[in-house]
Amino acid sequence: MTEDPTSPESRARAGASPGVGAGEGAGDSAGARTGGDSTGTAGGSASLWSHPRVHASLDGLARLEPRRIVSLVPSLSEAIEVLGLGDRLVGVTEYCVHPAGAFERLPKLGGTKDADFEAIAALSPDLVIANQEENTPRVVRKLADRGIDVWVTYPRTVREGAALLADLASLGASDEAIARYLTPVVEAVEAAEARRGMASRATSQSPARSHGSGPAREDSRPRVFCPIWRDPWMTIGPDTYIHDMIELCGGRNLYRDLPAPSGGSAESDRRYPIVDLDEVVAAGPDVILLPDEPYAFDEADARRLSRSATPAARAGRIHLIDGTLVSWYGPRIAEAIRALAAIFANP
C-alpha cells in the first residue's frame, strides 16, 4: 500500500499492485492509499526512532493526558470513538469511516499515505497516532520536527492488537467502555490462545509422535489462502497481523513457512508475497478467504476460484468476508475471532 520500492503496494504496482496495512494492520482500506514510503521502510526511516518526538509505545505519553489527538489510522480512530474518547479527536483521514457518521464534522486530513502535514500542524495536536505500515516517514518526520509527539503503532499479532486497544483505553476510557469494548477483546484473545495451545499439545503428544511408532499426526487445521490483491495475486506470509489472526482462529496460513529474506530479498517479499495462482491451486488450500479490502474481492472472484481444482472449491469453502475482520485491530477483534473460528471449524 505504499510507494516505497520495498512495500507491498509499490511491488504490486510495478508488476504486481496493492498493500495491506495492518495490520497489519494493516490493512484498513489500504488498496486505495498511495504516495510515499512507509514509516518502517526506506527513506532514512531508521533515524526517525532516535527522534525524541517519535514514540514506539504510549509509555510516557499517557501521563501527558493528550486532549487534541489526530488519528491517521482508521481502525484506531474507530477504537478511540467507541472507547468514549472521540471528543479528543480533532482530525482524521478520509478513510476513517467507522463508526458510520462519527467523524462527519471533523477535518479530513488526506489519506493515510498523503496526509496533509500543514493541515495537521494547524490543528495544534498534542498527539498524532500513526502506523508503521500505513503512514509515511515524511509526514512523521515533519510533525516531529515541529515539536508534535507522534506515536507510531505496529501490531503484528492479535495479542498486540488487543494491547494497543488497552493502551488507548488508558487515555481515559470509562469503566463502562472498558467493560463493553476492551474486556470482550481480551477474553476472546485469551480463549483463542488457550484453544491453540491445547491443539498444539494434542498434536505434539500424539502416540505416533511420542513413541516413534509411526509418522507424527498430521496437522489437522485447514490450510487457508487469503489473498490481499489480484493481478498480480498477493497474499500474506509470516510476521503479519493477518497471518496471526488466521493461525489464532484455527487455520493454517498456506504461506506460513516462507524463509527469512537473504541476499537481495526484501522482508516485504516474505511478509506480503506475490504468488502464482497455479501454484496456489497446486498447494491445495482447504479454505479460501476473499476479503473486501484492501482489494475488493467479489462474487466474480469467488466464482472463478470455485472452478479451481482445490479442496476449498470442492467443499464449497470459499468465503467472501468483511476485510476488517482480518486486518483491523481494535474493538473488532472479538467478532473477528468468532467469525473466523466458525469458518475454519465447519467443513
C-alpha positions, 0 to 999 in steps of 0.5 A: 500500500505504499510507494516505497520500492520495498512495500507491498503496494509499490511491488504490486504496482510495478508488476504486481499492485496493492498493500495491506496495512495492518495490520497489519494492520494493516490493512484498513482500506489500504488498496486505495492509499498511495504516495510515499514510503512507509514509516518502517521502510526506506527513506532514512526511516531508521533515524526517525526512532532516535527522534525524541518526538517519535514514540514506539509505545504510549509509555510516557505519553499517557501521563501527558493526558493528550486532549487534541489527538489526530488519528491517521489510522482508521481502525484506531480512530474507530477504537478511540470513538467507541472507547468514549474518547472521540471528543479528543479527536480533532482530525482524521483521514478520509478513510476513517469511516467507522463508526458510520457518521462519527467523524462527519464534522471533523477535518479530513486530513488526506489519506493515510499515505498523503496526509496533509502535514500543514493541515495537521500542524494547524490543528495544534495536536498534542498527539498524532497516532500513526502506523508503521505500515500505513503512514509515511516517514515524511509526514512523521518526520515533519510533525516531529520536527515541529515539536508534535509527539507522534506515536507510531503503532505496529501490531503484528499479532492479535495479542498486540492488537488487543494491547494497543486497544488497552493502551488507548483505553488508558487515555481515559476510557470509562469503566463502562467502555472498558467493560463493553469494548476492551474486556470482550477483546481480551477474553476472546484473545485469551480463549483463542490462545488457550484453544491453540495451545491445547491443539498444539499439545494434542498434536505434539503428544500424539502416540505416533509422535511420542513413541516413534511408532509411526509418522507424527499426526498430521496437522489437522487445521485447514490450510487457508489462502487469503489473498490481499490483491489480484493481478498480480495475486498477493497474499500474506506470509509470516510476521503479519497481523493477518497471518496471526489472526488466521493461525489464532482462529484455527487455520493454517496460513498456506504461506506460513513457512516462507524463509527469512529474506537473504541476499537481495530479498526484501522482508516485504517479499516474505511478509506480503508475497506475490504468488502464482495462482497455479501454484496456489491451486497446486498447494491445495488450500482447504479454505479460501478467504476473499476479503473486501479490502484492501482489494475488493474481492467479489462474487466474480472472484469467488466464482472463478476460484470455485472452478479451481481444482482445490479442496476449498472449491470442492467443499464449497469453502470459499468465503467472501468476508468483511476485510476488517475482520482480518486486518483491523485491530481494535474493538473488532477483534472479538467478532473477528475471532468468532467469525473466523473460528466458525469458518475454519471449524465447519467443513 
